[in-house]
Amino acid sequence: MIDKQWKIASYPTGSLQPDDFTLVEAPLPDELHPGQVRVRTLYISLDPTNRVWFTDESYLPPLEIGEVMPGMAMGIVEESNNAAFVAGQLVQGLWGWRTFHVGDGGNLTVLPDLPGLPVTAHFGLLGHIGLSAYHGMLNIGRPRPGETVVVSSAAGAVGSLAGQIAKLQGARVVGIAGGSQKCRRVTQEYGFDYAVDYTHGDFTAALADVCGDGVDVYFDNVGGPVLDSVLFHINEFGRVVASGMISEYNSTTGHQFRNLSRLVNKRVTVQGYIVLDHLDLVDQAYPELISWHLNGKLKYRIDVVDGIENVPTALGRLFNGSNTGKLVARVS
């Protein structure tokens, strides 16, 4: 059996490019050692943090040239020589961009069946996506009924869920998205009260039109000039949830902020988080997320790209805005 693996060929300057990776084939062992399992990859999650891992600001150890590109993956246990796993189980782990995983099972989590939901829900509604939206909005943003909540990348995987969760708390929710089609999705499909297109016209003025009483909670997925504009409208004792800063990940210069002083003048709380620090919330978050979804109160999208060969090219869709929901690669 052959394992196809994407290995790191070079460190990027600016945007990741397909030629920063090399696709290689490696033979799998004929037999498993005691304690080992073999997993066939079904899906690979493609996330903005894949780019962050190439920087010296990553929360993971530095990536090495020649190693398999890390990434969250989901697969089926095909063979087990480990009492903790049996063939046929659905598992998840950070085994990266490859068609198979062979290991001792230490980095694997057995995933439960989800009646009424596809397995991809583990990467869309649930998993690191759902938990990011749930924790960031409810435990950091803490929206109250009647407050104005603004969410950037509102048509994206985390942003769309975060905004809907804020609506469930009784907040007035404004989504920021790129292009009229995404803005329509934000209001018509996800139920936000308003959507603002940051690519068209005077974005700061458009934001003022729908946030006349200011912004109480900002759920930030992009950073940069969008964050700067929202800070201009932030209210006293506002909360900024720093979930991601995708506009900065490929930048070689960074954004020169004009409105940071408002953090002081308005006594604003800003908090970032890494979702891996909050896995203890799973037992609380997942039942609520599933219940909201099955009752029609929480919607999500999965954007599937087929083939291990297309993974590096597909990742670029996160940075040019062409994805339509949680981006995953279907490997088998």
C-alpha positions as CSV (number, residue, x, y, z in Angstrom):
1,M,0.0,0.0,0.0
2,I,1.1,3.5,-0.8
3,D,0.7,6.7,1.3
4,K,0.6,9.9,-0.8
5,Q,2.0,12.8,1.3
6,W,2.4,16.5,0.8
7,K,5.7,17.5,2.2
8,I,7.0,21.1,2.8
9,A,9.4,22.1,0.1
10,S,10.1,25.7,1.0
11,Y,9.1,28.5,3.3
12,P,6.8,31.1,1.7
13,T,7.3,34.8,1.3
14,G,3.8,36.2,1.3
15,S,1.1,33.8,0.1
16,L,1.6,30.1,0.2
17,Q,2.0,28.7,-3.3
18,P,1.5,25.1,-4.6
19,D,5.2,24.8,-5.3
20,D,5.9,25.3,-1.6
21,F,4.9,21.6,-1.3
22,T,5.9,18.4,-2.9
23,L,3.7,15.4,-3.4
24,V,5.6,12.1,-2.6
25,E,4.6,8.5,-2.4
26,A,5.8,6.4,0.6
27,P,5.2,2.7,1.1
28,L,3.1,1.7,4.2
29,P,4.5,-1.1,6.5
30,D,3.2,-4.6,5.6
31,E,2.4,-5.2,9.3
32,L,1.5,-3.1,12.2
33,H,3.6,-3.2,15.3
34,P,2.0,-3.8,18.7
35,G,0.0,-0.7,19.7
36,Q,-0.2,0.7,16.2
37,V,-3.3,1.6,14.1
38,R,-3.7,2.3,10.4
39,V,-6.2,5.0,9.4
40,R,-7.4,5.8,5.9
41,T,-7.9,9.5,5.5
42,L,-11.4,10.6,4.5
43,Y,-11.2,14.4,4.8
44,I,-8.5,17.0,5.4
45,S,-9.6,20.3,7.0
46,L,-8.1,23.4,5.2
47,D,-7.8,26.4,7.6
48,P,-6.2,29.8,7.7
49,T,-4.0,28.6,10.5
50,N,-2.2,26.3,8.0
51,R,-0.5,29.5,6.9
52,V,0.2,30.7,10.5
53,W,2.1,27.5,11.2
54,F,4.8,28.8,8.8
55,T,5.5,31.9,10.9
56,D,7.5,32.4,14.1
57,E,4.2,33.4,15.8
58,S,2.7,29.9,15.6
59,Y,1.6,28.0,18.7
60,L,3.0,24.8,17.2
61,P,6.7,23.8,16.9
62,P,8.5,25.3,13.9
63,L,7.8,23.5,10.6
64,E,10.7,21.7,9.0
65,I,11.5,21.4,5.3
66,G,10.8,17.9,4.3
67,E,8.1,17.1,6.9
68,V,4.6,16.2,6.1
69,M,2.4,19.3,6.1
70,P,0.4,19.3,9.4
71,G,-3.4,19.6,9.3
72,M,-6.5,18.3,11.0
73,A,-7.8,15.2,9.3
74,M,-10.6,12.7,9.7
75,G,-10.5,9.0,8.7
76,I,-11.5,5.4,9.2
77,V,-9.5,2.9,11.2
78,E,-8.7,0.1,8.7
79,E,-6.6,-2.0,10.9
80,S,-5.8,-1.9,14.6
81,N,-3.2,-3.6,16.8
82,N,-4.2,-1.3,19.7
83,A,-6.9,-2.2,22.2
84,A,-8.2,1.3,22.2
85,F,-9.3,1.2,18.6
86,V,-11.3,-1.2,16.3
87,A,-11.6,-1.3,12.6
88,G,-14.4,0.8,11.2
89,Q,-14.1,3.6,13.8
90,L,-14.2,7.2,12.7
91,V,-11.3,9.1,14.2
92,Q,-9.8,12.6,14.0
93,G,-6.3,13.9,14.5
94,L,-3.5,16.2,13.4
95,W,-1.8,13.7,11.1
96,G,-1.7,16.1,8.2
97,W,-1.9,16.1,4.4
98,R,-1.6,12.4,3.6
99,T,-3.8,9.5,2.5
100,F,-3.0,7.2,5.4
101,H,-1.8,7.5,9.0
102,V,0.1,4.8,10.9
103,G,0.9,5.5,14.5
104,D,0.3,4.5,18.1
105,G,-3.1,6.3,18.4
106,G,-1.9,8.8,20.9
107,N,-3.0,11.7,18.7
108,L,-6.4,10.2,17.7
109,T,-9.8,11.0,19.0
110,V,-12.7,8.6,18.3
111,L,-15.6,10.6,16.9
112,P,-19.2,9.7,17.8
113,D,-22.0,9.0,15.3
114,L,-24.1,12.0,14.7
115,P,-27.7,10.9,13.9
116,G,-29.2,13.1,11.2
117,L,-25.8,14.7,10.4
118,P,-23.1,13.8,7.8
119,V,-19.6,13.0,9.1
120,T,-18.4,16.3,7.7
121,A,-20.3,18.0,10.5
122,H,-17.3,17.2,12.6
123,F,-15.4,19.8,10.6
124,G,-18.2,22.3,10.1
125,L,-20.8,22.5,12.8
126,L,-18.6,20.9,15.4
127,G,-14.8,20.4,15.7
128,H,-12.5,23.3,15.9
129,I,-14.9,25.4,13.8
130,G,-18.0,25.1,16.0
131,L,-16.1,25.3,19.2
132,S,-14.3,28.5,18.0
133,A,-17.6,30.2,17.3
134,Y,-19.2,29.0,20.5
135,H,-16.4,29.8,22.9
136,G,-15.5,33.1,21.2
137,M,-19.0,34.5,21.1
138,L,-20.5,33.2,24.4
139,N,-17.5,33.2,26.7
140,I,-15.6,36.2,25.4
141,G,-18.1,38.3,23.4
142,R,-20.9,37.7,25.8
143,P,-23.6,39.5,23.8
144,R,-26.7,40.7,25.6
145,P,-30.2,41.2,24.2
146,G,-30.4,44.4,22.1
147,E,-26.6,44.9,21.8
148,T,-25.0,45.3,18.4
149,V,-22.6,42.6,17.4
150,V,-20.4,42.8,14.3
151,V,-18.8,39.7,12.7
152,S,-16.2,39.8,10.0
153,S,-15.8,37.1,7.5
154,A,-19.4,36.5,8.2
155,A,-20.0,34.1,5.3
156,G,-17.1,32.0,6.4
157,A,-17.1,28.8,8.5
158,V,-16.5,30.4,12.0
159,G,-18.1,33.8,11.3
160,S,-21.4,32.5,10.0
161,L,-21.8,30.3,13.1
162,A,-20.7,33.1,15.5
163,G,-23.2,35.5,14.1
164,Q,-26.1,33.1,14.3
165,I,-25.1,32.3,17.9
166,A,-25.2,36.0,18.7
167,K,-28.7,36.2,17.2
168,L,-29.8,33.3,19.5
169,Q,-28.8,35.5,22.4
170,G,-31.1,38.3,21.3
171,A,-28.4,40.6,19.8
172,R,-28.6,42.7,16.7
173,V,-26.1,41.3,14.3
174,V,-24.2,42.9,11.4
175,G,-22.0,40.8,9.1
176,I,-19.0,41.9,7.1
177,A,-18.4,40.0,3.9
178,G,-16.7,40.4,0.5
179,G,-19.1,40.8,-2.4
180,S,-22.9,41.1,-2.9
181,Q,-23.4,37.3,-3.2
182,K,-21.8,36.6,0.2
183,C,-23.7,39.5,1.7
184,R,-27.0,38.1,0.5
185,R,-26.0,34.7,2.0
186,V,-25.2,36.4,5.4
187,T,-28.7,37.9,5.7
188,Q,-30.9,35.5,3.7
189,E,-29.4,32.2,4.7
190,Y,-27.7,32.9,8.0
191,G,-30.3,35.4,9.3
192,F,-28.0,38.3,10.2
193,D,-29.9,41.7,10.5
194,Y,-27.5,43.5,8.1
195,A,-24.5,42.8,5.9
196,V,-21.8,45.2,4.8
197,D,-19.6,44.7,1.8
198,Y,-16.1,45.7,2.7
199,T,-15.0,45.6,-1.0
200,H,-17.5,48.2,-2.3
201,G,-17.7,51.9,-1.7
202,D,-16.9,53.7,1.6
203,F,-16.8,50.7,4.0
204,T,-16.5,52.8,7.2
205,A,-19.4,55.0,6.2
206,A,-21.5,51.9,5.3
207,L,-20.7,50.4,8.7
208,A,-21.9,53.7,10.3
209,D,-25.2,53.4,8.5
210,V,-26.1,50.1,10.2
211,C,-24.3,50.7,13.5
212,G,-25.7,54.1,14.4
213,D,-25.5,53.4,18.1
214,G,-22.0,51.9,17.9
215,V,-20.6,48.4,18.2
216,D,-20.8,46.5,21.5
217,V,-19.1,43.2,20.4
218,Y,-16.8,42.7,17.5
219,F,-16.0,39.1,16.5
220,D,-12.9,39.5,14.4
221,N,-11.7,36.9,11.9
222,V,-9.6,39.2,9.6
223,G,-7.7,42.0,11.5
224,G,-6.1,44.7,9.4
225,P,-8.1,47.6,8.0
226,V,-11.5,46.0,8.8
227,L,-10.6,45.8,12.4
228,D,-9.4,49.4,12.3
229,S,-12.7,50.6,10.8
230,V,-14.8,48.7,13.4
231,L,-12.7,50.2,16.2
232,F,-13.8,53.6,15.1
233,H,-17.4,52.6,16.0
234,I,-16.7,50.7,19.2
235,N,-18.7,51.6,22.2
236,E,-17.6,52.1,25.8
237,F,-16.7,48.8,27.4
238,G,-17.0,47.0,24.1
239,R,-15.6,43.5,23.6
240,V,-13.3,42.4,20.7
241,V,-13.1,38.7,20.2
242,A,-9.8,38.0,18.3
243,S,-10.6,34.8,16.6
244,G,-8.4,35.2,13.6
245,M,-6.5,37.8,11.5
246,I,-6.4,36.3,8.0
247,S,-5.6,39.6,6.3
248,E,-2.3,39.6,8.2
249,Y,-1.1,36.1,7.5
250,N,0.3,36.7,4.1
251,S,1.3,40.3,4.7
252,T,5.0,41.3,4.8
253,T,4.3,44.8,6.2
254,G,1.3,44.8,8.4
255,H,-1.5,47.4,8.7
256,Q,-0.8,50.8,10.2
257,F,-3.7,51.3,12.6
258,R,-5.4,54.7,13.1
259,N,-7.9,53.8,15.8
260,L,-6.1,51.8,18.4
261,S,-6.4,54.6,20.9
262,R,-10.1,53.9,21.1
263,L,-9.2,50.7,23.0
264,V,-8.1,53.0,25.8
265,N,-10.6,55.8,25.5
266,K,-13.5,53.4,25.3
267,R,-12.1,50.9,27.9
268,V,-12.4,48.1,25.4
269,T,-11.6,44.5,26.3
270,V,-9.7,42.6,23.6
271,Q,-9.1,38.9,24.0
272,G,-7.6,36.3,21.6
273,Y,-7.8,32.6,22.0
274,I,-6.6,29.3,20.6
275,V,-9.5,26.8,20.5
276,L,-7.2,23.9,21.5
277,D,-7.1,25.5,24.9
278,H,-10.8,25.1,25.4
279,L,-11.5,21.4,24.5
280,D,-13.0,21.0,28.0
281,L,-16.1,22.9,26.6
282,V,-16.9,20.1,24.1
283,D,-19.5,18.4,26.4
284,Q,-21.3,21.7,26.9
285,A,-21.0,23.1,23.4
286,Y,-21.7,20.2,21.1
287,P,-25.2,19.3,22.4
288,E,-26.2,22.9,22.1
289,L,-24.8,23.3,18.6
290,I,-26.4,20.1,17.4
291,S,-29.7,20.9,19.0
292,W,-29.7,24.4,17.4
293,H,-28.9,23.0,14.0
294,L,-31.5,20.2,14.1
295,N,-34.1,22.7,15.1
296,G,-33.3,24.9,12.2
297,K,-31.7,27.7,14.2
298,L,-28.1,27.2,13.2
299,K,-27.0,26.7,9.6
300,Y,-23.6,25.8,8.1
301,R,-22.0,25.0,4.8
302,I,-19.3,22.6,3.7
303,D,-17.2,23.4,0.6
304,V,-15.6,20.1,-0.6
305,V,-12.6,19.9,-3.0
306,D,-11.9,16.4,-4.3
307,G,-8.5,14.7,-4.3
308,I,-5.3,14.8,-2.3
309,E,-3.6,16.2,-5.4
310,N,-5.6,19.4,-5.1
311,V,-5.0,20.3,-1.5
312,P,-2.3,23.0,-1.8
313,T,-4.2,24.8,-4.6
314,A,-7.5,24.6,-2.7
315,L,-5.9,26.2,0.4
316,G,-5.5,29.4,-1.6
317,R,-9.3,29.8,-1.8
318,L,-9.3,30.7,1.8
319,F,-7.2,33.8,1.1
320,N,-8.8,34.9,-2.2
321,G,-12.4,34.6,-0.7
322,S,-13.6,32.0,-3.3
323,N,-14.6,29.4,-0.7
324,T,-18.3,29.1,0.2
325,G,-18.2,27.7,3.8
326,K,-15.9,25.3,5.7
327,L,-13.3,24.2,3.2
328,V,-12.3,20.5,3.3
329,A,-10.5,18.2,0.9
330,R,-12.2,14.8,0.3
331,V,-9.3,12.3,0.0
332,S,-11.2,9.0,-0.1
